[in-house]
Amino acid sequence: MTARIVADDAGGRAIAAGVLREGGVVALPTDTVYGIAVALATPGGIERLYRAKKRPLDKAVMLLLDDAAQAARAGRITPAAAALAAACWPGGLTVIVPQRPDVPWPAVLTGGSATIGLRVPDHDAPRTLARSVGPLPTTSANVSGVPEATDAAGIVAQLGDAIDLVLDGGPAPGGLASTIVDCTGAQPTILRVGAVPAETVAAILADAGIDLAEG
């Protein structure tokens, strides 16, 4: 059955939270592109995200969070990650941090690594859902290798019945994807330059007395 579309308002977000709790896959707006998300507790839910995208299982999926406090419950926040989060969240920055030993994540979420990617987006929809349901494994709302869908109709056209609900927030803002910084080592490394310029990342870390690895 083709995915249902509801408006991104209080009622729509309540419906989306219910679909997530019931194990469904929801497409939701963010501050960059639309994403598809599933509740962490859903058996086989992350695998559903991969199937919807036709994406290999060895690629990690990031968690979208409500705030920095939720991040600390999801991973081990290093000094570099803390400095970057304080300066850039909510916003277009993803930090890669070590997994907490007391919070084991499914290998399919992390690509089998001992790290986890975390982001607090500058958009109320994913943050509200993460506050309600918990950290959301999320990936872009498109079939792998195909440009991201920019609105609800495009999402349904690409993903069809592979998802259950689209939270329609209008056209995606677009722009650059999040900058990804690996904060697991003594010197953080930029893995992808995006919404936050490399110079800004370096300046934030320098203010915290941390050197950015040369890449």
ZAMARGU-4260 file (C-alpha; in steps of 0.2 Angstrom, whole numbers, plus 5000, padded with zeros to 4 digits):
<rodrens>
0) 5000/5000/5000 | 5007/5017/4995 | 5013/5028/5010 | 5001/5039/5019 | 5005/5058/5018
5) 5001/5069/5033 | 5005/5087/5037 | 5020/5091/5048 | 5010/5099/5062 | 5006/5093/5080
10) 4993/5081/5074 | 5004/5074/5060 | 5019/5072/5072 | 5008/5063/5084 | 5003/5051/5070
15) 5021/5049/5065 | 5026/5045/5083 | 5013/5031/5083 | 5018/5024/5067 | 5036/5023/5073
20) 5031/5015/5089 | 5022/5002/5079 | 5037/4997/5069 | 5034/5008/5054 | 5045/5018/5043
25) 5042/5037/5042 | 5049/5050/5030 | 5052/5066/5039 | 5058/5083/5035 | 5075/5089/5042
30) 5085/5105/5040 | 5093/5099/5024 | 5084/5085/5015 | 5070/5073/5019 | 5075/5057/5029
35) 5067/5040/5032 | 5068/5034/5050 | 5063/5020/5061 | 5062/5017/5080 | 5077/5009/5087
40) 5067/4996/5096 | 5059/4989/5080 | 5065/4971/5076 | 5072/4972/5059 | 5068/4990/5057
45) 5085/4996/5052 | 5086/4983/5039 | 5069/4990/5032 | 5078/5006/5030 | 5091/4998/5019
50) 5079/4988/5009 | 5069/5004/5006 | 5085/5013/4999 | 5092/4997/4991 | 5108/5001/5001
55) 5121/4988/5006 | 5120/4983/5024 | 5139/4988/5028 | 5135/5006/5028 | 5132/5014/5045
60) 5116/5024/5048 | 5117/5040/5059 | 5105/5044/5074 | 5095/5060/5074 | 5093/5066/5092
65) 5083/5079/5101 | 5097/5087/5110 | 5115/5085/5117 | 5109/5077/5133 | 5102/5063/5122
70) 5118/5062/5113 | 5127/5058/5129 | 5116/5044/5132 | 5119/5037/5115 | 5138/5038/5113
75) 5154/5043/5123 | 5155/5062/5120 | 5174/5066/5118 | 5180/5084/5122 | 5181/5087/5103
80) 5163/5081/5100 | 5157/5091/5115 | 5165/5107/5109 | 5158/5105/5091 | 5141/5100/5098
85) 5140/5116/5109 | 5144/5127/5094 | 5135/5119/5080 | 5120/5110/5087 | 5106/5111/5082
90) 5113/5111/5064 | 5122/5103/5050 | 5135/5094/5060 | 5137/5075/5062 | 5150/5069/5075
95) 5157/5051/5075 | 5160/5046/5093 | 5165/5029/5102 | 5150/5018/5107 | 5146/5018/5125
100) 5151/5001/5132 | 5135/5000/5142 | 5124/5005/5127 | 5127/4991/5113 | 5120/4996/5096
105) 5115/4983/5083 | 5130/4980/5071 | 5118/4984/5056 | 5116/5002/5063 | 5135/5005/5065
110) 5141/4995/5050 | 5150/4984/5062 | 5161/4997/5069 | 5163/5003/5087 | 5158/5020/5083
115) 5141/5029/5081 | 5136/5045/5071 | 5125/5058/5080 | 5117/5074/5074 | 5104/5086/5082
120) 5096/5094/5067 | 5089/5112/5066 | 5071/5106/5063 | 5057/5103/5075 | 5050/5088/5067
125) 5064/5075/5069 | 5069/5083/5086 | 5051/5081/5092 | 5050/5063/5086 | 5067/5059/5094
130) 5060/5066/5110 | 5045/5056/5110 | 5052/5039/5103 | 5070/5040/5106 | 5086/5042/5095
135) 5080/5039/5077 | 5091/5029/5065 | 5089/5040/5049 | 5095/5040/5031 | 5091/5051/5016
140) 5074/5048/5008 | 5079/5041/4991 | 5085/5025/4983 | 5103/5024/4983 | 5111/5032/4968
145) 5096/5042/4965 | 5095/5061/4970 | 5086/5064/4986 | 5067/5067/4984 | 5063/5085/4989
150) 5045/5084/4993 | 5032/5072/4999 | 5026/5067/4981 | 5044/5064/4976 | 5047/5053/4991
155) 5031/5042/4987 | 5036/5041/4969 | 5054/5034/4974 | 5050/5024/4989 | 5031/5020/4987
160) 5026/5006/4998 | 5043/5003/5006 | 5038/5016/5019 | 5022/5018/5029 | 5020/5037/5032
165) 5027/5054/5025 | 5027/5069/5037 | 5024/5083/5024 | 5034/5098/5028 | 5034/5106/5011
170) 5049/5107/4999 | 5065/5102/5008 | 5077/5117/5011 | 5091/5108/5002 | 5108/5115/5003
175) 5123/5105/5009 | 5122/5089/5019 | 5129/5089/5036 | 5148/5090/5039 | 5154/5074/5047
180) 5169/5074/5059 | 5177/5059/5067 | 5180/5063/5085 | 5186/5046/5090 | 5204/5050/5090
185) 5216/5062/5098 | 5215/5073/5083 | 5198/5074/5075 | 5196/5071/5056 | 5184/5079/5044
190) 5176/5065/5034 | 5164/5076/5024 | 5164/5094/5022 | 5146/5101/5021 | 5135/5114/5030
195) 5149/5118/5042 | 5165/5124/5034 | 5181/5116/5038 | 5188/5132/5044 | 5174/5134/5056
200) 5177/5116/5063 | 5196/5120/5065 | 5192/5136/5074 | 5180/5128/5086 | 5192/5115/5090
205) 5207/5127/5092 | 5197/5137/5104 | 5195/5121/5114 | 5214/5117/5113 | 5211/5103/5101
210) 5221/5101/5084 | 5211/5096/5069 | 5220/5082/5059 | 5227/5087/5042 | 5217/5079/5029
</rodrens>
